[in-house]
Amino acid sequence: MNNITIQDVAMAAGVSKTTVSRFLNGKYQYMSEETRNKIEQVIAELEYVPSKQARSLKSKQGYLIGLIVADIGNVYTMYLIKAVQDALSDTKYQLVVMSTDNSLEKETHALKELAGQDIAGLILQPVGRADSPYEILTTLQVPVVLIDRYLETVPLPSVVTDNFTVTRRLGQQIAAAGYDKLVHVTHPLCGQTVRQHRYDAMMLTAFEAKMELKLIESPIGRGITPEEIRQEINGRTMFFGANGNVLQELVTACKKGEIRYPEEIGLTGFDDWFWADLLTPTVTSIHQQPAEIGRQSLEYLLAAINGEAFAGRLEIAASIFQGKSI
C-alpha cells in the first residue's frame, strides 16, 4: 500500500504543501514552469495518488477569499467588509475575515494562517508603514490586492480614497474662509500612507495660505479634551479630524466643554460614519466611498485569480458634504 503523503511530495520537490495542493487542483497562477515540472516528476517517481476526500477538501478551500483588516471594530472597516461580502454573493467564493487590531505581529500571524488554508486570493488592509518590507507578501503564491492603503515597497495593486486630493480641496475651502490657524488632529502618522497624505495636503494648503499649522497626534483610544482644544485657539482657528474616530472625539470634546462651532472654532474632518449631517450645527466633512472601494478591490482580485493582472493604484474620489461648521 502506498502511504506517500502530500508532505512527502512537497519535501522531495522542495516546495510547500500549498504549492503541491495548487498543482493538484490545476491552479498554476504564479507557479513557474520549472516548479510544475518538478512536482509532476516527483509525483510520478513516488507514485503519489491523492485521495478523493483530500482533493474534494482542497477544492473547497480553493474557493476561499481572505480579507485581513486593521480594525474590525472601526465602523468604516465594517463598510468595507460588507462591500466585499456583497460583491461575492453571486460568485462561487466564500469570504474569510481576520482582524489584526492594528498589530504587525497579529497581521503576520493572520497572513500565515490564511496561507495555510489554500485561499484563492487575499485582500489586505496593511497596518505597517508604507516603506515596510512586507517580505511575507512576496512568498504568498496567490494574488493580493491592498485595500484602503498601499505599500511603497511591494508592487501590489491597491484601491484607496483620493486622500491627498480631497483633503486639499477641503483645505482650500478652509483657507478661503479666512482662518488664521489650522489644527490637524490625527492618530499617530507612523509612516502610514493614508494619514500622511491627509497631513501633507493640509500642510501644503497652510503654507500657501500662510496659515499657522499645528499637528496633534492623538493615540488611538485616547481622545482629545476640551482643555486641549481651548489652548490651541489663536484667532480664527479650524480643527480638522483626520478620520471618523478623531472627528467624533472632537465633536464630543466640544459638547463636553461647551465649545461652540462655528462661533468659537471651525470644525471639519473625515466623516467615515455618515453622521455629521445629523448634528446641530451640521459639520462640513469628507465622505469616502467604502462600497465602491470594496467592490473594486474584489473585482481586481477576481481578475488576478483568472490571470488578468492589474498593477498600480486606483483612487476612488470622495465627496465633501457642505455643513455649517466652517
Secondary structure, 3 states (H helix, E strand, C coil): CCCCCHHHHHHHHCCCHHHHHHHHCCCCCCCCHHHHHHHHHHHHHHCCCCCHHHHHHHHHHCCEEEEEECCCCCHHHHHHHHHHHHHHCCCCCEEEEEECCCCHHHHHHHHHHHHCCCCCEEEECCCCCCCCCCHHHHHCCCCEEEECCCCCCCCCCEEEECHHHHHHHHHHHHHHCCCCEEEEEECCCCCCHHHHHHHHHHHHHHHHHCCEEEEEECCCCCCCCHHHHHHHCCCCEEEEECCHHHHHHHHHHHHHCCCCCCCCCEEEEECCCCCHHHCCCCCCEEECCHHHHHHHHHHHHHHHHCCCCCCCEEEECCEEECCCCC
